[in-house]
Amino acid sequence: MPSSKSDYLLSHEQLHFDITELHARKLRKHLSHLSIDQLSKKPKEVLNSFYTKVEKERAAMQLQYDRETKHSLNKEAEAKWQLFVKEELQKLEDYQE
């Protein structure tokens, strides 16, 4: 496989990683806004509900990304996704680890 093709495929896979990071930040944001009152009665259920919601969103976005980019074959869609994810990560930069 030529280097440029490998680099392009690596870039596609990197965006899958970035989508996961985006959702990790969303989860951190949710958790940072929890109050003691919300956690006092059923903390496990509350935490699981946040995780489940964010995980469903992450999985759906990963599928949508692959569908719209045709698993990296659609370069125009790939570029749009790169920009979108970059902007979303910047919005949540306060929730980087």
mmCIF file as gemmi writes it, N, C-alpha and C atoms, coordinates in Angstrom:
data_model
loop_
_atom_site.group_PDB
_atom_site.id
_atom_site.type_symbol
_atom_site.label_atom_id
_atom_site.label_alt_id
_atom_site.label_comp_id
_atom_site.label_asym_id
_atom_site.label_entity_id
_atom_site.label_seq_id
_atom_site.pdbx_PDB_ins_code
_atom_site.Cartn_x
_atom_site.Cartn_y
_atom_site.Cartn_z
_atom_site.occupancy
_atom_site.B_iso_or_equiv
_atom_site.pdbx_formal_charge
_atom_site.auth_seq_id
_atom_site.auth_asym_id
_atom_site.pdbx_PDB_model_num
ATOM 1 N N . MET Axp A 1 ? 0.855 -1.178 0 1 0 ? 1 A 1
ATOM 2 C CA . MET Axp A 1 ? 0 0 0 1 0 ? 1 A 1
ATOM 3 C C . MET Axp A 1 ? 0.902 1.243 0 1 0 ? 1 A 1
ATOM 4 N N . PRO Axp A 2 ? 0.674 2.16 -0.925 1 0 ? 2 A 1
ATOM 5 C CA . PRO Axp A 2 ? 1.493 3.383 -0.95 1 0 ? 2 A 1
ATOM 6 C C . PRO Axp A 2 ? 1.34 4.178 0.342 1 0 ? 2 A 1
ATOM 7 N N . SER Axp A 3 ? 2.381 4.913 0.685 1 0 ? 3 A 1
ATOM 8 C CA . SER Axp A 3 ? 2.406 5.663 1.942 1 0 ? 3 A 1
ATOM 9 C C . SER Axp A 3 ? 1.238 6.643 2.058 1 0 ? 3 A 1
ATOM 10 N N . SER Axp A 4 ? 0.926 7.36 0.984 1 0 ? 4 A 1
ATOM 11 C CA . SER Axp A 4 ? -0.151 8.352 1.057 1 0 ? 4 A 1
ATOM 12 C C . SER Axp A 4 ? -1.492 7.688 1.34 1 0 ? 4 A 1
ATOM 13 N N . LYS Axp A 5 ? -1.7 6.496 0.788 1 0 ? 5 A 1
ATOM 14 C CA . LYS Axp A 5 ? -2.932 5.761 1.055 1 0 ? 5 A 1
ATOM 15 C C . LYS Axp A 5 ? -2.977 5.314 2.512 1 0 ? 5 A 1
ATOM 16 N N . SER Axp A 6 ? -1.848 4.86 3.025 1 0 ? 6 A 1
ATOM 17 C CA . SER Axp A 6 ? -1.758 4.451 4.426 1 0 ? 6 A 1
ATOM 18 C C . SER Axp A 6 ? -1.999 5.636 5.352 1 0 ? 6 A 1
ATOM 19 N N . ASP Axp A 7 ? -1.419 6.778 5.018 1 0 ? 7 A 1
ATOM 20 C CA . ASP Axp A 7 ? -1.605 7.98 5.827 1 0 ? 7 A 1
ATOM 21 C C . ASP Axp A 7 ? -3.071 8.412 5.844 1 0 ? 7 A 1
ATOM 22 N N . TYR Axp A 8 ? -3.722 8.322 4.692 1 0 ? 8 A 1
ATOM 23 C CA . TYR Axp A 8 ? -5.132 8.707 4.595 1 0 ? 8 A 1
ATOM 24 C C . TYR Axp A 8 ? -5.995 7.772 5.441 1 0 ? 8 A 1
ATOM 25 N N . LEU Axp A 9 ? -5.731 6.477 5.348 1 0 ? 9 A 1
ATOM 26 C CA . LEU Axp A 9 ? -6.479 5.504 6.142 1 0 ? 9 A 1
ATOM 27 C C . LEU Axp A 9 ? -6.223 5.706 7.63 1 0 ? 9 A 1
ATOM 28 N N . LEU Axp A 10 ? -4.982 5.991 7.988 1 0 ? 10 A 1
ATOM 29 C CA . LEU Axp A 10 ? -4.651 6.27 9.382 1 0 ? 10 A 1
ATOM 30 C C . LEU Axp A 10 ? -5.412 7.505 9.873 1 0 ? 10 A 1
ATOM 31 N N . SER Axp A 11 ? -5.532 8.503 9.022 1 0 ? 11 A 1
ATOM 32 C CA . SER Axp A 11 ? -6.278 9.714 9.373 1 0 ? 11 A 1
ATOM 33 C C . SER Axp A 11 ? -7.752 9.381 9.637 1 0 ? 11 A 1
ATOM 34 N N . HIS Axp A 12 ? -8.315 8.502 8.818 1 0 ? 12 A 1
ATOM 35 C CA . HIS Axp A 12 ? -9.708 8.078 9.016 1 0 ? 12 A 1
ATOM 36 C C . HIS Axp A 12 ? -9.853 7.385 10.375 1 0 ? 12 A 1
ATOM 37 N N . GLU Axp A 13 ? -8.936 6.487 10.664 1 0 ? 13 A 1
ATOM 38 C CA . GLU Axp A 13 ? -8.997 5.764 11.937 1 0 ? 13 A 1
ATOM 39 C C . GLU Axp A 13 ? -8.742 6.701 13.12 1 0 ? 13 A 1
ATOM 40 N N . GLN Axp A 14 ? -7.888 7.694 12.935 1 0 ? 14 A 1
ATOM 41 C CA . GLN Axp A 14 ? -7.636 8.683 13.987 1 0 ? 14 A 1
ATOM 42 C C . GLN Axp A 14 ? -8.917 9.432 14.332 1 0 ? 14 A 1
ATOM 43 N N . LEU Axp A 15 ? -9.736 9.71 13.319 1 0 ? 15 A 1
ATOM 44 C CA . LEU Axp A 15 ? -10.972 10.425 13.599 1 0 ? 15 A 1
ATOM 45 C C . LEU Axp A 15 ? -11.936 9.556 14.409 1 0 ? 15 A 1
ATOM 46 N N . HIS Axp A 16 ? -11.905 8.247 14.207 1 0 ? 16 A 1
ATOM 47 C CA . HIS Axp A 16 ? -12.704 7.363 15.075 1 0 ? 16 A 1
ATOM 48 C C . HIS Axp A 16 ? -12.255 7.549 16.527 1 0 ? 16 A 1
ATOM 49 N N . PHE Axp A 17 ? -10.953 7.602 16.736 1 0 ? 17 A 1
ATOM 50 C CA . PHE Axp A 17 ? -10.414 7.832 18.083 1 0 ? 17 A 1
ATOM 51 C C . PHE Axp A 17 ? -10.871 9.192 18.606 1 0 ? 17 A 1
ATOM 52 N N . ASP Axp A 18 ? -10.813 10.219 17.755 1 0 ? 18 A 1
ATOM 53 C CA . ASP Axp A 18 ? -11.215 11.569 18.165 1 0 ? 18 A 1
ATOM 54 C C . ASP Axp A 18 ? -12.703 11.636 18.511 1 0 ? 18 A 1
ATOM 55 N N . ILE Axp A 19 ? -13.523 10.886 17.798 1 0 ? 19 A 1
ATOM 56 C CA . ILE Axp A 19 ? -14.958 10.832 18.115 1 0 ? 19 A 1
ATOM 57 C C . ILE Axp A 19 ? -15.153 10.233 19.512 1 0 ? 19 A 1
ATOM 58 N N . THR Axp A 20 ? -14.368 9.224 19.826 1 0 ? 20 A 1
ATOM 59 C CA . THR Axp A 20 ? -14.44 8.642 21.168 1 0 ? 20 A 1
ATOM 60 C C . THR Axp A 20 ? -13.993 9.654 22.215 1 0 ? 20 A 1
ATOM 61 N N . GLU Axp A 21 ? -12.929 10.395 21.929 1 0 ? 21 A 1
ATOM 62 C CA . GLU Axp A 21 ? -12.471 11.445 22.851 1 0 ? 21 A 1
ATOM 63 C C . GLU Axp A 21 ? -13.547 12.512 23.033 1 0 ? 21 A 1
ATOM 64 N N . LEU Axp A 22 ? -14.229 12.879 21.964 1 0 ? 22 A 1
ATOM 65 C CA . LEU Axp A 22 ? -15.303 13.856 22.039 1 0 ? 22 A 1
ATOM 66 C C . LEU Axp A 22 ? -16.367 13.392 23.031 1 0 ? 22 A 1
ATOM 67 N N . HIS Axp A 23 ? -16.726 12.14 22.958 1 0 ? 23 A 1
ATOM 68 C CA . HIS Axp A 23 ? -17.759 11.633 23.854 1 0 ? 23 A 1
ATOM 69 C C . HIS Axp A 23 ? -17.245 11.439 25.282 1 0 ? 23 A 1
ATOM 70 N N . ALA Axp A 24 ? -15.969 11.177 25.433 1 0 ? 24 A 1
ATOM 71 C CA . ALA Axp A 24 ? -15.397 11.142 26.784 1 0 ? 24 A 1
ATOM 72 C C . ALA Axp A 24 ? -15.508 12.521 27.421 1 0 ? 24 A 1
ATOM 73 N N . ARG Axp A 25 ? -15.255 13.55 26.633 1 0 ? 25 A 1
ATOM 74 C CA . ARG Axp A 25 ? -15.385 14.919 27.148 1 0 ? 25 A 1
ATOM 75 C C . ARG Axp A 25 ? -16.832 15.239 27.492 1 0 ? 25 A 1
ATOM 76 N N . LYS Axp A 26 ? -17.763 14.776 26.66 1 0 ? 26 A 1
ATOM 77 C CA . LYS Axp A 26 ? -19.179 14.994 26.958 1 0 ? 26 A 1
ATOM 78 C C . LYS Axp A 26 ? -19.55 14.33 28.283 1 0 ? 26 A 1
ATOM 79 N N . LEU Axp A 27 ? -19.041 13.121 28.493 1 0 ? 27 A 1
ATOM 80 C CA . LEU Axp A 27 ? -19.319 12.419 29.741 1 0 ? 27 A 1
ATOM 81 C C . LEU Axp A 27 ? -18.71 13.174 30.924 1 0 ? 27 A 1
ATOM 82 N N . ARG Axp A 28 ? -17.476 13.645 30.774 1 0 ? 28 A 1
ATOM 83 C CA . ARG Axp A 28 ? -16.846 14.431 31.854 1 0 ? 28 A 1
ATOM 84 C C . ARG Axp A 28 ? -17.668 15.681 32.161 1 0 ? 28 A 1
ATOM 85 N N . LYS Axp A 29 ? -18.195 16.313 31.115 1 0 ? 29 A 1
ATOM 86 C CA . LYS Axp A 29 ? -19.011 17.515 31.311 1 0 ? 29 A 1
ATOM 87 C C . LYS Axp A 29 ? -20.262 17.163 32.113 1 0 ? 29 A 1
ATOM 88 N N . HIS Axp A 30 ? -20.958 16.103 31.716 1 0 ? 30 A 1
ATOM 89 C CA . HIS Axp A 30 ? -22.152 15.665 32.455 1 0 ? 30 A 1
ATOM 90 C C . HIS Axp A 30 ? -21.813 15.4 33.924 1 0 ? 30 A 1
ATOM 91 N N . LEU Axp A 31 ? -20.732 14.673 34.121 1 0 ? 31 A 1
ATOM 92 C CA . LEU Axp A 31 ? -20.362 14.306 35.49 1 0 ? 31 A 1
ATOM 93 C C . LEU Axp A 31 ? -19.975 15.52 36.324 1 0 ? 31 A 1
ATOM 94 N N . SER Axp A 32 ? -19.34 16.499 35.704 1 0 ? 32 A 1
ATOM 95 C CA . SER Axp A 32 ? -18.924 17.685 36.455 1 0 ? 32 A 1
ATOM 96 C C . SER Axp A 32 ? -20.105 18.544 36.894 1 0 ? 32 A 1
ATOM 97 N N . HIS Axp A 33 ? -21.245 18.368 36.255 1 0 ? 33 A 1
ATOM 98 C CA . HIS Axp A 33 ? -22.423 19.149 36.602 1 0 ? 33 A 1
ATOM 99 C C . HIS Axp A 33 ? -23.386 18.405 37.532 1 0 ? 33 A 1
ATOM 100 N N . LEU Axp A 34 ? -23.01 17.204 37.941 1 0 ? 34 A 1
ATOM 101 C CA . LEU Axp A 34 ? -23.854 16.461 38.87 1 0 ? 34 A 1
ATOM 102 C C . LEU Axp A 34 ? -23.795 17.087 40.253 1 0 ? 34 A 1
ATOM 103 N N . SER Axp A 35 ? -24.912 17.079 40.914 1 0 ? 35 A 1
ATOM 104 C CA . SER Axp A 35 ? -24.939 17.576 42.289 1 0 ? 35 A 1
ATOM 105 C C . SER Axp A 35 ? -24.954 16.392 43.248 1 0 ? 35 A 1
ATOM 106 N N . ILE Axp A 36 ? -24.633 16.68 44.495 1 0 ? 36 A 1
ATOM 107 C CA . ILE Axp A 36 ? -24.667 15.654 45.541 1 0 ? 36 A 1
ATOM 108 C C . ILE Axp A 36 ? -26.078 15.095 45.674 1 0 ? 36 A 1
ATOM 109 N N . ASP Axp A 37 ? -27.075 15.969 45.53 1 0 ? 37 A 1
ATOM 110 C CA . ASP Axp A 37 ? -28.466 15.514 45.637 1 0 ? 37 A 1
ATOM 111 C C . ASP Axp A 37 ? -28.796 14.474 44.566 1 0 ? 37 A 1
ATOM 112 N N . GLN Axp A 38 ? -28.293 14.688 43.364 1 0 ? 38 A 1
ATOM 113 C CA . GLN Axp A 38 ? -28.566 13.738 42.288 1 0 ? 38 A 1
ATOM 114 C C . GLN Axp A 38 ? -27.933 12.378 42.561 1 0 ? 38 A 1
ATOM 115 N N . LEU Axp A 39 ? -26.812 12.38 43.238 1 0 ? 39 A 1
ATOM 116 C CA . LEU Axp A 39 ? -26.095 11.134 43.493 1 0 ? 39 A 1
ATOM 117 C C . LEU Axp A 39 ? -26.466 10.464 44.807 1 0 ? 39 A 1
ATOM 118 N N . SER Axp A 40 ? -27.128 11.192 45.687 1 0 ? 40 A 1
ATOM 119 C CA . SER Axp A 40 ? -27.322 10.687 47.045 1 0 ? 40 A 1
ATOM 120 C C . SER Axp A 40 ? -28.225 9.458 47.133 1 0 ? 40 A 1
ATOM 121 N N . LYS Axp A 41 ? -29.228 9.343 46.291 1 0 ? 41 A 1
ATOM 122 C CA . LYS Axp A 41 ? -30.172 8.243 46.439 1 0 ? 41 A 1
ATOM 123 C C . LYS Axp A 41 ? -29.744 6.985 45.69 1 0 ? 41 A 1
ATOM 124 N N . LYS Axp A 42 ? -29.455 7.114 44.42 1 0 ? 42 A 1
ATOM 125 C CA . LYS Axp A 42 ? -29.096 5.946 43.604 1 0 ? 42 A 1
ATOM 126 C C . LYS Axp A 42 ? -27.919 6.312 42.709 1 0 ? 42 A 1
ATOM 127 N N . PRO Axp A 43 ? -26.735 6.433 43.267 1 0 ? 43 A 1
ATOM 128 C CA . PRO Axp A 43 ? -25.593 6.905 42.469 1 0 ? 43 A 1
ATOM 129 C C . PRO Axp A 43 ? -25.27 6.006 41.282 1 0 ? 43 A 1
ATOM 130 N N . LYS Axp A 44 ? -25.355 4.704 41.468 1 0 ? 44 A 1
ATOM 131 C CA . LYS Axp A 44 ? -25.022 3.789 40.377 1 0 ? 44 A 1
ATOM 132 C C . LYS Axp A 44 ? -25.977 3.981 39.196 1 0 ? 44 A 1
ATOM 133 N N . GLU Axp A 45 ? -27.258 4.095 39.475 1 0 ? 45 A 1
ATOM 134 C CA . GLU Axp A 45 ? -28.244 4.271 38.417 1 0 ? 45 A 1
ATOM 135 C C . GLU Axp A 45 ? -28.046 5.6 37.687 1 0 ? 45 A 1
ATOM 136 N N . VAL Axp A 46 ? -27.771 6.655 38.453 1 0 ? 46 A 1
ATOM 137 C CA . VAL Axp A 46 ? -27.551 7.973 37.85 1 0 ? 46 A 1
ATOM 138 C C . VAL Axp A 46 ? -26.326 7.944 36.94 1 0 ? 46 A 1
ATOM 139 N N . LEU Axp A 47 ? -25.226 7.408 37.444 1 0 ? 47 A 1
ATOM 140 C CA . LEU Axp A 47 ? -23.994 7.352 36.657 1 0 ? 47 A 1
ATOM 141 C C . LEU Axp A 47 ? -24.155 6.462 35.43 1 0 ? 47 A 1
ATOM 142 N N . ASN Axp A 48 ? -24.826 5.322 35.599 1 0 ? 48 A 1
ATOM 143 C CA . ASN Axp A 48 ? -25.05 4.435 34.459 1 0 ? 48 A 1
ATOM 144 C C . ASN Axp A 48 ? -25.924 5.089 33.393 1 0 ? 48 A 1
ATOM 145 N N . SER Axp A 49 ? -26.9 5.878 33.813 1 0 ? 49 A 1
ATOM 146 C CA . SER Axp A 49 ? -27.773 6.528 32.826 1 0 ? 49 A 1
ATOM 147 C C . SER Axp A 49 ? -26.994 7.547 31.998 1 0 ? 49 A 1
ATOM 148 N N . PHE Axp A 50 ? -26.103 8.302 32.647 1 0 ? 50 A 1
ATOM 149 C CA . PHE Axp A 50 ? -25.257 9.242 31.897 1 0 ? 50 A 1
ATOM 150 C C . PHE Axp A 50 ? -24.343 8.498 30.923 1 0 ? 50 A 1
ATOM 151 N N . TYR Axp A 51 ? -23.712 7.448 31.427 1 0 ? 51 A 1
ATOM 152 C CA . TYR Axp A 51 ? -22.797 6.682 30.579 1 0 ? 51 A 1
ATOM 153 C C . TYR Axp A 51 ? -23.539 6.066 29.393 1 0 ? 51 A 1
ATOM 154 N N . THR Axp A 52 ? -24.685 5.454 29.663 1 0 ? 52 A 1
ATOM 155 C CA . THR Axp A 52 ? -25.449 4.789 28.605 1 0 ? 52 A 1
ATOM 156 C C . THR Axp A 52 ? -25.861 5.779 27.524 1 0 ? 52 A 1
ATOM 157 N N . LYS Axp A 53 ? -26.306 6.957 27.93 1 0 ? 53 A 1
ATOM 158 C CA . LYS Axp A 53 ? -26.719 7.985 26.962 1 0 ? 53 A 1
ATOM 159 C C . LYS Axp A 53 ? -25.54 8.405 26.08 1 0 ? 53 A 1
ATOM 160 N N . VAL Axp A 54 ? -24.418 8.71 26.687 1 0 ? 54 A 1
ATOM 161 C CA . VAL Axp A 54 ? -23.254 9.165 25.937 1 0 ? 54 A 1
ATOM 162 C C . VAL Axp A 54 ? -22.706 8.044 25.057 1 0 ? 54 A 1
ATOM 163 N N . GLU Axp A 55 ? -22.711 6.828 25.548 1 0 ? 55 A 1
ATOM 164 C CA . GLU Axp A 55 ? -22.212 5.693 24.77 1 0 ? 55 A 1
ATOM 165 C C . GLU Axp A 55 ? -23.081 5.431 23.539 1 0 ? 55 A 1
ATOM 166 N N . LYS Axp A 56 ? -24.393 5.559 23.687 1 0 ? 56 A 1
ATOM 167 C CA . LYS Axp A 56 ? -25.287 5.401 22.53 1 0 ? 56 A 1
ATOM 168 C C . LYS Axp A 56 ? -25.006 6.476 21.484 1 0 ? 56 A 1
ATOM 169 N N . GLU Axp A 57 ? -24.798 7.701 21.944 1 0 ? 57 A 1
ATOM 170 C CA . GLU Axp A 57 ? -24.475 8.798 21.023 1 0 ? 57 A 1
ATOM 171 C C . GLU Axp A 57 ? -23.146 8.532 20.308 1 0 ? 57 A 1
ATOM 172 N N . ARG Axp A 58 ? -22.16 8.031 21.057 1 0 ? 58 A 1
ATOM 173 C CA . ARG Axp A 58 ? -20.85 7.741 20.47 1 0 ? 58 A 1
ATOM 174 C C . ARG Axp A 58 ? -20.956 6.665 19.391 1 0 ? 58 A 1
ATOM 175 N N . ALA Axp A 59 ? -21.627 5.585 19.72 1 0 ? 59 A 1
ATOM 176 C CA . ALA Axp A 59 ? -21.773 4.484 18.764 1 0 ? 59 A 1
ATOM 177 C C . ALA Axp A 59 ? -22.521 4.934 17.513 1 0 ? 59 A 1
ATOM 178 N N . ALA Axp A 60 ? -23.564 5.729 17.695 1 0 ? 60 A 1
ATOM 179 C CA . ALA Axp A 60 ? -24.328 6.229 16.548 1 0 ? 60 A 1
ATOM 180 C C . ALA Axp A 60 ? -23.472 7.148 15.682 1 0 ? 60 A 1
ATOM 181 N N . MET Axp A 61 ? -22.662 8 16.311 1 0 ? 61 A 1
ATOM 182 C CA . MET Axp A 61 ? -21.813 8.909 15.543 1 0 ? 61 A 1
ATOM 183 C C . MET Axp A 61 ? -20.748 8.129 14.775 1 0 ? 61 A 1
ATOM 184 N N . GLN Axp A 62 ? -20.187 7.099 15.388 1 0 ? 62 A 1
ATOM 185 C CA . GLN Axp A 62 ? -19.181 6.28 14.699 1 0 ? 62 A 1
ATOM 186 C C . GLN Axp A 62 ? -19.787 5.64 13.447 1 0 ? 62 A 1
ATOM 187 N N . LEU Axp A 63 ? -20.995 5.109 13.571 1 0 ? 63 A 1
ATOM 188 C CA . LEU Axp A 63 ? -21.669 4.5 12.426 1 0 ? 63 A 1
ATOM 189 C C . LEU Axp A 63 ? -21.989 5.529 11.343 1 0 ? 63 A 1
ATOM 190 N N . GLN Axp A 64 ? -22.473 6.693 11.774 1 0 ? 64 A 1
ATOM 191 C CA . GLN Axp A 64 ? -22.796 7.754 10.829 1 0 ? 64 A 1
ATOM 192 C C . GLN Axp A 64 ? -21.544 8.215 10.081 1 0 ? 64 A 1
ATOM 193 N N . TYR Axp A 65 ? -20.451 8.352 10.792 1 0 ? 65 A 1
ATOM 194 C CA . TYR Axp A 65 ? -19.18 8.751 10.187 1 0 ? 65 A 1
ATOM 195 C C . TYR Axp A 65 ? -18.764 7.754 9.105 1 0 ? 65 A 1
ATOM 196 N N . ASP Axp A 66 ? -18.778 6.479 9.418 1 0 ? 66 A 1
ATOM 197 C CA . ASP Axp A 66 ? -18.404 5.473 8.426 1 0 ? 66 A 1
ATOM 198 C C . ASP Axp A 66 ? -19.383 5.437 7.254 1 0 ? 66 A 1
ATOM 199 N N . ARG Axp A 67 ? -20.661 5.584 7.546 1 0 ? 67 A 1
ATOM 200 C CA . ARG Axp A 67 ? -21.676 5.562 6.487 1 0 ? 67 A 1
ATOM 201 C C . ARG Axp A 67 ? -21.489 6.745 5.539 1 0 ? 67 A 1
ATOM 202 N N . GLU Axp A 68 ? -21.34 7.952 6.11 1 0 ? 68 A 1
ATOM 203 C CA . GLU Axp A 68 ? -21.228 9.149 5.278 1 0 ? 68 A 1
ATOM 204 C C . GLU Axp A 68 ? -19.913 9.221 4.511 1 0 ? 68 A 1
ATOM 205 N N . THR Axp A 69 ? -18.863 8.678 5.092 1 0 ? 69 A 1
ATOM 206 C CA . THR Axp A 69 ? -17.56 8.716 4.408 1 0 ? 69 A 1
ATOM 207 C C . THR Axp A 69 ? -17.321 7.455 3.578 1 0 ? 69 A 1
ATOM 208 N N . LYS Axp A 70 ? -18.277 6.546 3.612 1 0 ? 70 A 1
ATOM 209 C CA . LYS Axp A 70 ? -18.128 5.258 2.937 1 0 ? 70 A 1
ATOM 210 C C . LYS Axp A 70 ? -16.814 4.593 3.365 1 0 ? 70 A 1
ATOM 211 N N . HIS Axp A 71 ? -16.608 4.578 4.668 1 0 ? 71 A 1
ATOM 212 C CA . HIS Axp A 71 ? -15.406 3.988 5.286 1 0 ? 71 A 1
ATOM 213 C C . HIS Axp A 71 ? -14.128 4.584 4.695 1 0 ? 71 A 1
ATOM 214 N N . SER Axp A 72 ? -14.118 5.892 4.533 1 0 ? 72 A 1
ATOM 215 C CA . SER Axp A 72 ? -12.98 6.708 4.091 1 0 ? 72 A 1
ATOM 216 C C . SER Axp A 72 ? -12.9 6.901 2.583 1 0 ? 72 A 1
ATOM 217 N N . LEU Axp A 73 ? -13.814 6.34 1.822 1 0 ? 73 A 1
ATOM 218 C CA . LEU Axp A 73 ? -13.748 6.473 0.36 1 0 ? 73 A 1
ATOM 219 C C . LEU Axp A 73 ? -14.229 7.838 -0.136 1 0 ? 73 A 1
ATOM 220 N N . ASN Axp A 74 ? -15.125 8.476 0.612 1 0 ? 74 A 1
ATOM 221 C CA . ASN Axp A 74 ? -15.66 9.78 0.227 1 0 ? 74 A 1
ATOM 222 C C . ASN Axp A 74 ? -14.804 10.868 0.891 1 0 ? 74 A 1
ATOM 223 N N . LYS Axp A 75 ? -13.872 11.406 0.136 1 0 ? 75 A 1
ATOM 224 C CA . LYS Axp A 75 ? -12.917 12.357 0.698 1 0 ? 75 A 1
ATOM 225 C C . LYS Axp A 75 ? -13.569 13.687 1.091 1 0 ? 75 A 1
ATOM 226 N N . GLU Axp A 76 ? -14.574 14.105 0.364 1 0 ? 76 A 1
ATOM 227 C CA . GLU Axp A 76 ? -15.263 15.354 0.712 1 0 ? 76 A 1
ATOM 228 C C . GLU Axp A 76 ? -15.976 15.207 2.061 1 0 ? 76 A 1
ATOM 229 N N . ALA Axp A 77 ? -16.673 14.112 2.237 1 0 ? 77 A 1
ATOM 230 C CA . ALA Axp A 77 ? -17.353 13.863 3.51 1 0 ? 77 A 1
ATOM 231 C C . ALA Axp A 77 ? -16.324 13.708 4.629 1 0 ? 77 A 1
ATOM 232 N N . GLU Axp A 78 ? -15.205 13.076 4.321 1 0 ? 78 A 1
ATOM 233 C CA . GLU Axp A 78 ? -14.14 12.899 5.31 1 0 ? 78 A 1
ATOM 234 C C . GLU Axp A 78 ? -13.654 14.267 5.814 1 0 ? 78 A 1
ATOM 235 N N . ALA Axp A 79 ? -13.459 15.199 4.892 1 0 ? 79 A 1
ATOM 236 C CA . ALA Axp A 79 ? -12.989 16.542 5.259 1 0 ? 79 A 1
ATOM 237 C C . ALA Axp A 79 ? -14.021 17.264 6.128 1 0 ? 79 A 1
ATOM 238 N N . LYS Axp A 80 ? -15.294 17.115 5.801 1 0 ? 80 A 1
ATOM 239 C CA . LYS Axp A 80 ? -16.355 17.75 6.601 1 0 ? 80 A 1
ATOM 240 C C . LYS Axp A 80 ? -16.365 17.187 8.02 1 0 ? 80 A 1
ATOM 241 N N . TRP Axp A 81 ? -16.191 15.885 8.13 1 0 ? 81 A 1
ATOM 242 C CA . TRP Axp A 81 ? -16.162 15.261 9.449 1 0 ? 81 A 1
ATOM 243 C C . TRP Axp A 81 ? -14.944 15.703 10.248 1 0 ? 81 A 1
ATOM 244 N N . GLN Axp A 82 ? -13.81 15.812 9.583 1 0 ? 82 A 1
ATOM 245 C CA . GLN Axp A 82 ? -12.594 16.273 10.266 1 0 ? 82 A 1
ATOM 246 C C . GLN Axp A 82 ? -12.846 17.639 10.908 1 0 ? 82 A 1
ATOM 247 N N . LEU Axp A 83 ? -13.427 18.544 10.137 1 0 ? 83 A 1
ATOM 248 C CA . LEU Axp A 83 ? -13.701 19.894 10.633 1 0 ? 83 A 1
ATOM 249 C C . LEU Axp A 83 ? -14.732 19.868 11.756 1 0 ? 83 A 1
ATOM 250 N N . PHE Axp A 84 ? -15.804 19.113 11.56 1 0 ? 84 A 1
ATOM 251 C CA . PHE Axp A 84 ? -16.858 19.028 12.565 1 0 ? 84 A 1
ATOM 252 C C . PHE Axp A 84 ? -16.326 18.532 13.906 1 0 ? 84 A 1
ATOM 253 N N . VAL Axp A 85 ? -15.578 17.44 13.882 1 0 ? 85 A 1
ATOM 254 C CA . VAL Axp A 85 ? -15.07 16.856 15.129 1 0 ? 85 A 1
ATOM 255 C C . VAL Axp A 85 ? -14.062 17.8 15.78 1 0 ? 85 A 1
ATOM 256 N N . LYS Axp A 86 ? -13.233 18.425 14.989 1 0 ? 86 A 1
ATOM 257 C CA . LYS Axp A 86 ? -12.266 19.387 15.533 1 0 ? 86 A 1
ATOM 258 C C . LYS Axp A 86 ? -12.987 20.514 16.267 1 0 ? 86 A 1
ATOM 259 N N . GLU Axp A 87 ? -14.035 21.052 15.647 1 0 ? 87 A 1
ATOM 260 C CA . GLU Axp A 87 ? -14.795 22.139 16.271 1 0 ? 87 A 1
ATOM 261 C C . GLU Axp A 87 ? -15.498 21.677 17.547 1 0 ? 87 A 1
ATOM 262 N N . GLU Axp A 88 ? -16.048 20.475 17.522 1 0 ? 88 A 1
ATOM 263 C CA . GLU Axp A 88 ? -16.737 19.953 18.703 1 0 ? 88 A 1
ATOM 264 C C . GLU Axp A 88 ? -15.748 19.71 19.85 1 0 ? 88 A 1
ATOM 265 N N . LEU Axp A 89 ? -14.573 19.207 19.52 1 0 ? 89 A 1
ATOM 266 C CA . LEU Axp A 89 ? -13.547 19.016 20.553 1 0 ? 89 A 1
ATOM 267 C C . LEU Axp A 89 ? -13.129 20.355 21.159 1 0 ? 89 A 1
ATOM 268 N N . GLN Axp A 90 ? -13.021 21.376 20.329 1 0 ? 90 A 1
ATOM 269 C CA . GLN Axp A 90 ? -12.641 22.7 20.836 1 0 ? 90 A 1
ATOM 270 C C . GLN Axp A 90 ? -13.701 23.251 21.781 1 0 ? 90 A 1
ATOM 271 N N . LYS Axp A 91 ? -14.972 23.005 21.477 1 0 ? 91 A 1
ATOM 272 C CA . LYS Axp A 91 ? -16.051 23.472 22.357 1 0 ? 91 A 1
ATOM 273 C C . LYS Axp A 91 ? -15.954 22.85 23.749 1 0 ? 91 A 1
ATOM 274 N N . LEU Axp A 92 ? -15.407 21.654 23.801 1 0 ? 92 A 1
ATOM 275 C CA . LEU Axp A 92 ? -15.324 20.924 25.068 1 0 ? 92 A 1
ATOM 276 C C . LEU Axp A 92 ? -13.891 20.833 25.583 1 0 ? 92 A 1
ATOM 277 N N . GLU Axp A 93 ? -13.051 21.773 25.181 1 0 ? 93 A 1
ATOM 278 C CA . GLU Axp A 93 ? -11.626 21.692 25.581 1 0 ? 93 A 1
ATOM 279 C C . GLU Axp A 93 ? -11.446 21.785 27.099 1 0 ? 93 A 1
ATOM 280 N N . ASP Axp A 94 ? -12.403 22.367 27.801 1 0 ? 94 A 1
ATOM 281 C CA . ASP Axp A 94 ? -12.313 22.437 29.27 1 0 ? 94 A 1
ATOM 282 C C . ASP Axp A 94 ? -12.443 21.06 29.91 1 0 ? 94 A 1
ATOM 283 N N . TYR Axp A 95 ? -12.904 20.078 29.142 1 0 ? 95 A 1
ATOM 284 C CA . TYR Axp A 95 ? -13.138 18.735 29.685 1 0 ? 95 A 1
ATOM 285 C C . TYR Axp A 95 ? -12.121 17.72 29.168 1 0 ? 95 A 1
ATOM 286 N N . GLN Axp A 96 ? -10.975 18.224 28.694 1 0 ? 96 A 1
ATOM 287 C CA . GLN Axp A 96 ? -9.872 17.317 28.357 1 0 ? 96 A 1
ATOM 288 C C . GLN Axp A 96 ? -9.386 16.701 29.65 1 0 ? 96 A 1
ATOM 289 N N . GLU Axp A 97 ? -8.815 15.546 29.55 1 0 ? 97 A 1
ATOM 290 C CA . GLU Axp A 97 ? -8.305 14.921 30.763 1 0 ? 97 A 1
ATOM 291 C C . GLU Axp A 97 ? -7.05 15.596 31.223 1 0 ? 97 A 1
